[in-house]
Amino acid sequence: MTAQKRVKSASGGGSSPLLDAALVEDGPIERPRVLIVDDDERNLLALKTVVEEVADAVVASSGEEALRHLLKGEFAVILLDVFMPGIDGYETAKIIRSRDQTKRIPIVFLSAVNKESAHLMRGYEMGAVDYVFKPVEPVVLKSKVAVFVDLFAKSKEIQRKADQEQKLLDANLKANAERLRIEKELRLAQQRQQAIIESLPIVLYLEPLNASPRIPQFVSGNFEAVTGYSFEEVKENPNIWADRLHEEDRPRVMAALEARQRTGMFSEEYRWLCGSGEYKHFLDQTVLLKDTNGNPVEFAGTLMDVTDRKQLENQLVHSQKMDAVGKLTGGIAHDFNNLLAAVLGGLGMIERRVELKEDQKKILSMTRHAAEQGSELVKRLLAFARRQQLEPARVEIGKLSAAVGELLAHTLGGLVHLEWETDETLWPAFADEAQLELALMNLIINARDAMPEGGTITVSGRNESLSADNAMALPDGDYLVLTVADTGSGIPPEIVERVLEPFFTTKEVGKGTGLGLSMVYGFAKQSDGALRIDSKVGEGTRVEIWLPRAPDVQVRKASGNNASPATEEIARPKLRVLLADDHPGVRATTAAMLQDAGHTVLQASGGAEVLALLDEDPICCDIIVSDYAMPVLSGVEVVRRAREVRPGLPSIIITGYADTDSISNRPADVIVLAKPFTPDQLNNAVCIAHARGTDAAPAKKVAVGG
């Protein structure tokens, strides 16, 4: 590139700055260049030695490399070998002739064998202007190249002089209007300065009508603070605005920019990659300015950084998503837990009533464990969506790895190998053990899905002590760090932050909910820890869960769920239990649990049937066990009406809803037991409720439908 000189003229002088600028000579003229293309390094060296006497030589060892050079600059002539691997000389010449910017460059073919007319004609058809046969005679080659170099240089000189003459002509025509133009620019500059002072938080700019590529001719002073680039850097790279648009926003924004030429207006919000390397959200708006005669003059615009607003919007969307998760899981929790209660109850019946072999007991145990994990999953969804209280306790990593490894043994498949790198030196974590187990399972399964061709998943641990103002933004103290690393495809940088969003997934429809990583993140944050993701495309992903170290003296947060009755020493009488549940499977398995505990069970499929039995015989039972969500009459209403027949009748409400505290309208002495429950939990609740109950008041009749 030639250096351009700038001429400053005194404001009071008689000469015109335009004229002075037009008279300034350009900088040093570049020496013409010749492109030499040959796959033989020796030929390249020999040809370059000859050519450099008359021009600068640029060498290429293949047609592909030659085409790349042609994209970067001009050449006086191309010396092109005919036979080369890959793209040969004929094909290279054809491509050169097909491009507007290179089709007029003379091509001289270099050939060692083909002197026949057919080959010569083919070369001329491909665009050659001459042939030079190998071995090359230096004098001949130098003479031919010199002709094209001189022709190129003279053409450039003629073009340069024509440009200078045009500049002189333009400058002469504009010289008389220069003073008016300067005065007008001075007034505009004063207006611009006033606008900057009044609009410091916003970047103001003025843009020519037909600027291509898009580049403003004026911007306000805080341009660099907003974009990360100085205005001089933008002028040096006019394509920077379009190049740094987010790829998802570029088509929409460019279409709107094109429409601006017709409408005179432009208003778009887009993401732009700033000099800091981060994307910001910009609101870009322009209007068309006109002169007093109504003629278009230029575009005036504002560029506003709305990143903070977008973050608030994203937080609102996130909150709405979490609310949707809570409503969704709350709605399905009852039915899901009913199913799990039936499954777990059935497994318990098999275990108690059937003689099983050791391998069968192992399968039964694994099946029960999976069903229990399903119950914990419902609680975990609600805990993340509604920020419910967790139940952290001391978690030994060795026991945790054994449980997770056994459960995933048949899930990962034969192509994926799971390795645990843990030892006895690891500190115990202070977290909810069931949720930590689920978090690791989620991460391991995600790692498996990232390696469809197989690979290794490594689960490791380390101890970390953080001081104040650490990079993890965690309180100072001791932490256990669990890392799940895979050798899979990795996560692209542009979506690393989004993978923690609820419902965001890169998997095919039906193969992922988008909740896995978001729930792990929520669990880590609720546990006073953190989650960190480090991923490289093509190398793999490392996900770290930071959890507080468990104290030496175990402290367990009290749970607000009264579904797990205390296990103090209590009397265990054989009772008559009136059981009501509208789900046949749950009712059957619950009845079996009670019968195995020695109780006599009277079953009812709904609240109306319970009241009918009590109306017929008020002392037919010692205690009521009723489902909460039943048609017509809820469990709470069943208890109330039953106590109108038998005041103080001991009662238990069983429910498939994970949030048992929401059943706030029940009598104070009624125990709530969450499904699925174990036989011991059920029997303990029955015995405790009976011990608390009173039956002092006389029975009386009550209408079932009243």
LONUPA-759644 format. One record per residue (C-alpha): x, y, z; residue in one letter. Coordinates in steps of 0.001 Angstrom, whole numbers, plus 524288, in hexadecimal, padded with zeros to 5 digits. Layout:
N
XYZA
...
//
This chain:
706
800008000080000M
8052E80DC67FCFBT
806458171B8083DA
7FD40822D38077AQ
801DF8300980BE2K
7F919839D881274R
7FA178486E8102EV
7F5B08523381A51K
7F25685FF1815CES
7F13A86BB681E71A
7E35186FF18207AS
7E65087DC081C2CG
7EEBD87A7381076G
7EAE987C8980274G
7ED7B86ED17FDA6S
7E333864197FD6CS
7E56C857D7805C2P
7DEB484FE67FB28L
7E7DE855077F0D1L
7F3CB853277F962D
7EFC2845477FC82A
7ED84842457EE36A
7FB1D847277EAA8L
801FE83EAF7F48EV
8097F833BC7EDD7E
806D8825E77F1E6D
8110E81E5E7F976G
81AF0814E97F3A7P
8159E80D347E830I
815717FE9A7EA77E
81DA67F64C7E18DR
815667ED7F7D88CP
813FE7DF7A7DCFAR
814A67D2C77D542V
80E147C6417DA0CL
815F37B9E17D73BI
80EAE7ACEF7D8C1V
816367A00D7D80DD
81606793C97E074D
824D5792147DF09D
82C5E799F07E928E
8386579A567E07AR
830C37A0147D540N
82AE37AA277DE6DL
838527AE527E30CL
83DBC7AF567D54CA
832027B6C17D002L
831CF7BFEF7DBB6K
840347C33F7D9A4T
83D807C7377CB8FV
830F37CEAB7CE3DV
836057D6847D9C7E
83EA27DE3C7D07DE
832957E5067CB1FV
827F97E3597D591A
824BD7DDF57E2F9D
8226A7CF4B7E249A
817F47C8367EA26V
818BA7B9537E999V
80E587AEDD7EB57A
810597A02F7EB27S
8026B79CB87E72DS
7F67E7A2077E052G
7EF697A3507ED4AE
7FA457ABA47F316E
7FA9F7B40D7E6D8A
7EC1F7B6D27E7E7L
7EDF67BB107F60DR
7F8B07C4957F203H
7EFCA7CA3E7E793L
7E5C57CDA47F1E6L
7EFC87D6247F8EFK
7F5327DEF37EE41G
7F7C97E2337E01DE
801E07DC337D702F
807A97E0B97CA24A
808597D2E47C497V
806B97C4C97C90DI
810C27BA547C56FL
808E37ADCE7C69AL
80DE279FD97C5C1D
804CA797327BDC9V
8060B78A3A7C4D2F
804AD78A9D7D3AEM
7FE5A781A47DDAAP
7F0E5785927E25CG
7EC29790C77D9E3I
7F464790E57CD6BD
7F81A79CEF7C5C6G
7EC9579C377BC64Y
7E29F79B897C77BE
7E9997A6437CF05T
7E9687AF167C30FA
7DAFA7AC5A7C115K
7D7F67B06E7CF0EI
7E0517BCAD7CDB9I
7D9257C0947C156R
7CBEC7BE617C7DAS
7CE7F7C8977D268R
7CC087D6E47CF80D
7D79D7DB947D77DQ
7E1847D2907D0D6T
7DC597CFCA7C33AK
7E4BD7DA747BCE6R
7F1C27D5EF7C277I
7FA567D0567B78DP
7FD9E7C1DB7B90DI
809F27BBA67B362V
809E87ACCF7B3B8F
816487A5557B765L
81733797F77B10AS
821B278DA17B027A
81B7F783D07A6C1V
80F917884279F66N
8133178FD579327K
8089278A0378AADE
7FEB079329784D2S
7F36078CD278C16A
7F97378F8D79939H
7FD5079D4679538L
7EF8F7A0267909EM
7E9E379B1679D46R
7F2CE7A4367A4CFG
7EEA27AFD279CB8Y
7E0747ABFC79E93E
7E2A97ABF37AD4CM
7E7527BA097AC6CG
7F6027B9167AA33A
7FCA87C4197A2A1V
8098A7BD117A092D
811407B0897A2E1Y
81EE67AE917A845V
824A97A1037A6F4F
82DD679AA67B09AK
8393579B027B20CP
836D97A9A07B299V
840457B2C77ABE9E
8425D7BDC97B5E8P
843FD7C8607AB97V
837667C48A7A4C1V
82FC97C39E7B161L
835117D07C7B666K
831A07D7397A9A4S
823A67D21F7A988K
821567D54F7B7C0V
826FC7E2EC7B609A
81CE67E5EC7AB78V
811937E2AC7B47CF
817D67E99B7C016V
819C17F6017B81AD
80BCC7F5307B323L
806C67F3777C111F
80EEE7FEC27C634A
80A96807E77BB4CK
7FC608044B7BD9CS
7FDC7807767CBF2K
804978142E7C8CFE
7F9C9818297BF7AI
7EF8F814B67C9B4Q
7F6F381C287D428R
7F81E828487CBADK
7E9CA8277F7C813A
7E638826D87D666D
7EEE18328D7D969Q
7E90783A5E7CE56E
7DB6B8371E7D300Q
7DF1783B427E0B7K
7E443848137DB8EL
7D7E584A317D3C2L
7CF35847227DF4CD
7D75484F9F7E839A
7D6A885B077DEC3N
7C7F3859E17DD97L
7C6488596C7EC5BK
7D03A863E57EFC6A
7C68486F0F7EEB6N
7BD09868297F7E8A
7C7778646A801DCE
7C50E86F9980B32R
7B67C86CCB80BA3L
7B92885E6D80DDCR
7C2828613A81913I
7B8BA86A4681F77E
7AE1B8601181E07K
7B6C285570823D8E
7BA0F85E7F82F1CL
7ABBC8604C83226R
7A9748519B83117L
7B50B84F0C83A00A
7AF618581D84426Q
7A269850FE8435BQ
7A949843E784481R
7B0E28482F85078Q
7A45884CF4856C0Q
79DCE83FEA853C6A
7A92783881859CAI
7A8658407A86631I
799CA83E118672CE
79A7182F9C863C5S
7A68F82A0586A63L
7A09581CA386DB2P
79D7781A3E85F4BI
7A676819A0853A1V
7A2218234584941L
7A6AA821F883B50Y
7A4CB827B382DCEL
7A58B81ED28220CE
7A638821D981376P
79A6E81E3B80B47L
7A0B58139680327N
7AC1380F3B80B9CA
7B08A801AD807BFS
7B5907FB5E80FE0P
7AE5C801DF81AF2R
7B71D80B7482231I
7B31F81824828EDP
7B9E5824E3825F7Q
7B7F8829D1833D2F
7B5ED8236C84119V
7B4C18287084EEFS
7BFE8827F18589BG
7BBE681BBE86038N
7BC4D8130E8542AF
7C83E80BA8858E8E
7C27A8096986668A
7B64B8035986082V
7BC4C7FB4A8557CT
7CA2D7F8D785A1CG
7CFB67FEE784DA4Y
7D47780C8384A87S
7CE808136083EEDF
7DBB78132683829E
7DBEF8044883902E
7CE7B803BB832ECV
7D29A80C96827BCK
7DE71803FC82532E
7D5997F80D8245FN
7C8D77FC7B81DF5P
7C3097EEBC81E30N
7C4427ED5182CE4I
7B60B7F09582FA5W
7B0827E5F4826D9A
7BB1E7DC1182A20D
7B8A07DCA2838C1R
7A9E67DB6383849L
7A5207CEFC83EC6H
7A30E7C4D683429E
794FD7C29D8386BE
791E47D1268378CD
799887D49182B2DR
78F547D0D1820CAP
7847E7D846827A4R
78CB77E46D82A1DV
7927C7E4F881C62M
784E07E3AB8167BA
780057EEEC81EF2A
78BD27F70C81B14L
788C77F4E680CBCE
77AA37F8B480EFEA
77F408055D8154CR
782D180ABA807E6Q
7746380A1A8045ER
76DED80D928113BT
777D78170A816DAG
776BC8105F8241FM
77E26805C882B34F
77BB38000F838B9S
781877F30683C67E
786467EC33848A4E
791B77E2F9846B6Y
79D797DCB884D08R
7AAF17E202849A0W
7B8487DC8484D1FL
7BF7E7E7778541BC
7CE047E98985568G
7CDBD7E314862C8S
7C9CC7D63D85C61G
7BC027D63D861F4E
7AF197D83685B05Y
7A7177E41785E9AK
799027E6D585B0DH
797AA7F37385346F
78B797FAEF84F84L
78F27801A1842B6D
785E580C1183D7EQ
78785815AD83230T
77F368200882B9EV
781378270F81EBBL
785518356A81F75L
780F883E8B81485K
784D384C4781076D
77BB6857DF80F83T
777618537E80222N
773A5845FE806DDG
77F4383F518008EN
785A18340B8081EP
7927D837F380E6EV
796FF82D1181779E
7929382390821E8F
792F28274E83048A
792D681C3E839EDG
7943F817C3847F1T
79ABC80B7584CD0L
79636807A485A62M
79C057FCCF862C5D
7902E7F54B867CAV
797BE7E9B486D36T
7933E7EC2F87B2FD
785287ECD4876BAR
786967E01286F4DK
78C777D9A587B47Q
780CA7DDF888348L
777CB7D8CB878B8E
77F257CBE9878C7N
77DDD7CB3788786Q
76F517CD7888622L
76E627C2DB87BC8V
776517B9EC8848BH
76D237BCB988FD7S
761697B9FC8872EQ
7678C7AD4C882AEK
769D87A950890A9M
75BDD7AC87893F1D
757917A4328886BA
760367991988D34V
75A3479A2D89AA0G
74C58799F389560K
74F6378ECA88C20L
7562B786498961DT
74C357898E8A087G
7418B785078976FG
747F377825893EFI
74E58775598A11AA
7421176F478A6B7H
740037658F89BA7D
74E8B762DA89A53F
7502C760268A8C8N
743EF7579D8A8AAN
74A6574F4989E42L
7570A74EBB8A5E6L
74FA374B368B23FA
7495173FD38AB30A
7567773B818A5B9V
75D9E73C788B2ACL
75257736338B9F4G
7520C72AFE8B051G
760BF7291F8B192L
75F42728D18C045G
754AA71E7B8BF5AM
75D56716248B6A0I
768AD717848BFF9E
76085714148CBDDR
75850709328C61BR
761267028E8BC1FV
76D836FADB8BEC1E
777C0701368B5E8L
785496FD0D8B1C1K
790D5706248B3DFE
7917F70AC48A5B6D
782D770D198A5DDQ
7840A714F28B268K
78E8171D318ABEDK
785C97200D8A032I
77A77723278A94DL
7831772C538B123S
787B0733688A4E2M
779A8734BB8A012T
7755573A4F8AD25R
780C3743B88ACFDH
77CFB7489989F74A
76ED974A988A3B2A
7735D7520A8AFAEE
77BB875A808A6D4Q
76F6F75D8389F13G
768FA762748AB62S
774D676AAD8AE8FE
774877702A8A0C4L
766EF775AD8A2FCV
76B6D77BEC8AFA9K
77771781108A8D8R
76FB17877489DF1L
7674578E568A7F7L
77319792048B00CA
77972798908A44EF
76D2979F3F89F5BA
767F47A3B08AC7ER
774A87A49C8B458R
76FE379B468BEC7Q
778777981F8CA62Q
7822A78D238C862L
786AD7836C8D2ABE
79588783EA8D284P
79D5877A248DA4EA
7AAFD774498DA7BR
7AD6F76CF68CDAAV
7B8DF763958CC80E
7BDA5763888BE86I
7C216755568BED1G
7B4697506C8C1E7K
7AE9F759D58B815L
7B747754E08AD03S
7B39E746D28AFDEA
7A505749D28AF5AA
7A5CC751E18A2DBV
7AEF97486289C29G
7A63473CBD89ED5E
79A0C743BB89A25L
7A0857481C88D72L
7A78673B5B88AA8A
79D80736F78809DH
799F97448F87BC6T
7A67F7499B875B5L
7A7FE73EE786B81G
7B3DC7374686761G
7BA8D7427286010L
7BB5A74B8F86BC2V
7C4917490287713H
7C22374F6E8845CL
7CDFC751EE88CF9E
7CDC7756DA89B0BW
7D9D275E0D89FEFE
7D68775FC38AE4AT
7DD7775BDA8BAABD
7DC1675C948C967E
7E2AC769F08CA32T
7D6AE770B88C484L
7CED7778B28CE15W
7C08F774E68D015P
7B6FD77E1A8C98FA
7ABF3785088D093F
7A081783168C74AA
793E177BE68C4F6D
798E276E428C1D5E
78DA376A2A8B90DA
78E70776AD8B119Q
79D34775BD8AFF5L
79BBB767E38AAFDE
791EE76C7D8A0D5L
79ABB777D689CFFA
7A62076EA389A4FL
79D4B7657F892B2M
79897770D288A4DN
7A6777753488764L
7AB247676B88461I
79FB1764BC87B46I
7A1F3771D28746CN
7B03C76DF6872B8A
7AC07760EC86D0FR
7A312767A18634DD
7AE587706385F05A
7B62C7644185B05M
7ADB575C7B8517BP
7B9DF7559584C88E
7BE3D7520785A47G
7C89C7574F86361G
7CC427590787193T
7C4CE7604887C2BI
7CD24763E5887CET
7C734767A9894E4V
7D17576D7589DDAS
7D1F27753D8AA4DG
7DB0577EDE8B0E3R
7DB557874A8BD0DN
7DBA27960D8BB94E
7DD247A0D38C5ACS
7D8807AE2E8C11DL
7DBF27BB608C6A8S
7D3BA7C79C8C5E4A
7D1A97CDFF8B881D
7D43A7C1438B153N
7D1637BF4B8A2D9A
7C62A7B5F78A5D1M
7BEBB7C0B98AD0EA
7BCB17B7648B884L
7BE347BA1D8C705P
7CBA67B6FB8CC42D
7CD017A95E8D1CFG
7CF5379B2F8CE39D
7C8B6794E88C28BY
7C806787A48BC3DL
7C8D5788718AD64V
7C30D77D328A583L
7C6A477D388970DT
7C00F7759D88C22V
7C884775DC87FDEA
7C61776FBF8729ED
7CD8176E7F865D9T
7C1CE771D885D7CG
7BE4777C1B85387S
7BEC4787C785CC5G
7B5B27938985D89I
7B70479F1385410P
7BB087ABAE85B2CP
7AEF67B301856BFE
7A5B87A9DF85E1AI
7ADC27A67886A38V
7A6637B07C87251E
799367AC2786D03R
79AA379DD3870C2V
796EE7A15C87EB7L
789F27A72787A50E
77DF679ECE87D0DP
778C0797CC87103F
784C079B19868D0F
789EF78EE08623FT
7920B78B8585650T
78CB177DB6855C8K
7828F778F684C2BE
7742877A0984F7FV
7708676F6585909G
77E8076D1085D82K
77FF5777E086772G
77798780ED86FC1T
7817778BD487188G
77FEB78AD388047L
78BC678288883C4G
7968178CCA884DCL
78D2B7973F889BFS
7892778E718950DM
7975F78B5C89830V
79A21799EC89833Y
78E7D79C9D8A104G
7927D791CF8AA48F
7A07A796FD8AB3AA
79BF17A4F18ADC8K
792017A0A48B803Q
79C9D798BC8BEACS
7A4D77A52D8C046D
7ADE47A07B8B599G
7B0127A3228A73AA
7B08B79CD9899D4L
7BB4C79F5788FD9R
7BBFB79A89881C2I
7C86A799F687997D
7C6BA794C486BD3S
7CE657947585F1EK
7C853790378525DV
7CE3A7837084DE8G
7D52E780F585ADAE
7CA8D77F3286505G
7C3E578565870B3T
7C7097869D87F35R
7BC1B789EF888BAV
7BFBD78D16896C5E
7B66678CE38A256I
7BBA6794AA8ADF4W
7B572790B98BAE7L
7B874795358C8C7P
7C05D78C0B8D14DR
7B84A7851C8DB97A
7BB097899B8E980P
7C1A67801D8F2CED
7B55B780028FB37V
7AA1B77CE48F23EQ
79FB97875A8F154V
79353783B38EA2ER
7898478DF58E65EK
77BE778B048EADFA
77256787D88E042S
764F078DD98DFE7G
75F4C7812E8DA9EN
757FB779CC8E515N
756C176E048DC33A
7618B766D88E386S
75C637648E8F143P
765DA763BA8FC97A
76B85756858FF8FT
76B0B7570890E5DE
7671E74ADE915B2E
758757494791416I
74E7273ECA91694A
74AF4736E190A7ER
73D317318590C91P
735B072A0090250K
72B75733888FD6BL
71F87734038F4CER
7230173D568E9A7V
718FF7438A8E0A8L
720B6746338D410L
71B8574F6C8C980A
7225E751998BC7BD
71C827534F8AEF0D
7287174D278A860H
7267073E468A86CP
734E673AFA8A76AG
738FE743E88B274V
72D8473F7A8BAC6R
731137311F8B8DAA
73F8E732D08BBF7T
73CBA73B9E8C7AAT
7330F731A18CCE8A
73D42726F78CB3DA
7473072EEC8D2FAM
73D77730CB8DE0EL
73993722858DE0DQ
747D971E408DE62D
74958726E18EA6CA
73E5571F488F0F7G
7335C728FD8EF1FH
725A0726038EA5AT
7222E72E218DE5EV
714D2732BF8D9D1L
71605738A98CC25Q
70E45743A58C5D7A
70FB67499D8B83FS
70B87757508BC13G
7070C7609C8C6B1G
6F89375DC58C50DA
6FAF774F478C772E
702AD752578D3D5V
6F7B475A9A8D954L
6EDBF7503E8D5C4A
6F56F745E78DD54L
6F6B074ED58E920L
6E862752748E869D
6E507744038E8CBE
6EEBA740B58F394D
6F5C974C3D8FA06P
6FF537433790128I
702DD73AE78F558C
710F073FC88F5B4C
71B7F744D38FED3D
721BB74E238F4F4I
71F4A753E08E770I
729E5754278DCD9V
724B175C7F8D19FS
72A6A761588C4CFD
72A6E770318C3BCY
7264F7724A8B597A
719EA76A828B2F4M
70DE276DB08AAC2P
7028E774BC8B175V
70854774938BF3FL
71694777678C25ES
71DBD770328CD23G
71CD077C118D617V
70E1477CBE8D413E
70CE876E198D6A3V
713F376FAA8E3ACV
70B6A77B378E7A3R
6FEB47742B8E4ACR
7038D767848EAC7A
7065176EE88F759R
6F883773EB8F744E
6F4DA765918F8B9V
7006F7621A9018DR
706A276E209079FP
7154E76CA09093AG
7161C760E490003L
724D575EEF8FD41P
727A0762388EF16S
732997624E8E521I
73282768D68D7D1I
73B0A762C68CD3CI
73E2576AF98C13CT
7455A76A458B473G
74847778E48B4C5Y
7567077BC38B7DDA
7533B7882D8BF62D
74C5D7827A8CB49T
74CDE78F808D268D
742DE794C48C8B2S
7384878C7C8CF79I
736AD7972B8D979S
72810796058DBE1N
728E0788C38E2A9R
72661786FC8F137P
732B6789308F927A
733FD77B258FE0DD
732E9774E08F08CV
73FA776F278EB65I
742C1770FF8DCEBV
74A967661D8D67AL
7506E7686F8C8FAA
7500475DDA8BE97K
7575C7556A8BBFCP
759E0750BE8C9DBF
76006744AB8CFC3T
758B473AAC8D81EP
75FFD73F7F8E431D
75C5E74DA48E17EQ
74E1F749EE8DFCFL
74DAF7415D8EBF6N
754A174BB78F432N
74AE9756058EFBCA
73F5474D348F2E8V
7445874A1590074C
747E175836903A4I
73ABC75D688FEDAA
733837532F906D5H
73B767568B912E7A
737EF764FA9114ER
729907627A90E89G
71E4776367917ECT
7110C75D1391732D
70A41762FA922C4A
6FECA7697891C10A
6F2AE76154918F2P
6F01B75DAD90ADFA
6E50A763B090339K
6DEFD761F28F5E6K
6E24876AAF8EA41V
6DCCB76A858DC8DA
6E68C766418D23CV
6E283770648C87FG
6E06177B2E8D265G
//
